[in-house]
């Protein structure tokens, strides 16, 4: 290297020796107290052992499951004939009249044979649970199922 | 020997170096994936690969960056420098895997183009805590791409050594972008302090070594040789040379390497015509001065590479005064014969 190149290298590292620790400390100081990251796991939920209710509806079988202590609940939806629409949102509605923004969104039913959704126990305390399958693309209600826990 | 002379083409050393790189990469990926699969058996495989490639490219970037100063500080590390460009290209490829997988995983499922999504999914550019760190990684990857694409000697020759060097000094910009990419990205979301500790050790090592090596070089540049009445610089007694090795002096503008080869003393520029390597830290092999960085060779008398190679460096005239070797600080034209001292 030439003398000028050697000087440029040293100068660059003097600048970096100031900038990198400054950036490091600044970023370190803004780390949130609450860690937001959660590991993303495959959808391999284990079915809870107790079946509270089971009902069949044309192309669906819907099961309400719980553990032995009834502290955890699951809604299992088994698709016997696939939906034609690619996006099937699964919601829990608090009333017979489904309003998407007010309903509790469980997740996309997807194209798999079936899906398990965790249910907050507060939802299971109601007399009846309205399970709504809704196509958000066409804005079309596909199915509404009433379950009595 | 010229019919067998291969400067930087494929040779056993280069193959061994590349094999080592491949083994290092495979071992790391297997270890990372294996350990992660044991700790988090249900972890999404794409996320696992993103982490594996990301952490490996960070590790390789540190390795690439410490080789230079380590070699300036001790000749023992010179073998690591021999094929560093392949280590650099590997770093780019691993980082590219990390970048492409991240783009697909986090930006491919929306209704806008992945690259548009990269820049518009998070626009909190004024917030440090919420800064769109992926953009920093993206720019680092683009710079690495240009560096990898121009790493071949074809580009070194066509772009010129000075421009090529400056282009490849952008690795320092890449480094700060990557550090901030990690700090504003995964560190903000990571519960374990291990990554912060490793990163802190990593950049302290990189900065420390570069400052140490840079300071050593600047100090050498400031050491001027004793100037004699006739304008020649005093190098030293003829007994102070190791056989086949050089002593380096500084004429205020550049360094001169004065080699002893048997009973002959000859002086050439210390700067290799290939990548500016320190010829004076090399040695005479088969009668040719050999650069310690990549093995480029020059004849002792006229500073020309043996045919079919065409590189040339400047020579300098020498004088013998008693048992002392003196060197004319004014260089001869590259490739012209300099006055040697023959005992």
Interface residues (C-beta under 8 A of the other chain):
Chain A: X1 X2 X3 X5 X6 X7 X8 X9 X10 X12 X13 X14 X16 X17 X19 X20 X21 X23 X24 X26 X27 X28 X30 X31 X32 X35 X36 X37 X39 X40 X41 X42 X44
Chain B: X40 X42 X43 X44 X47 X128 X129 X162 X165 X169 X172 X175 X176 X179 X180 X183 X184 X187 X188 X189 X190 X191 X196 X199 X200 X203 X207 X210 X211 X214 X215 X217 X218 X221 X253 X254 X271 X276 X278
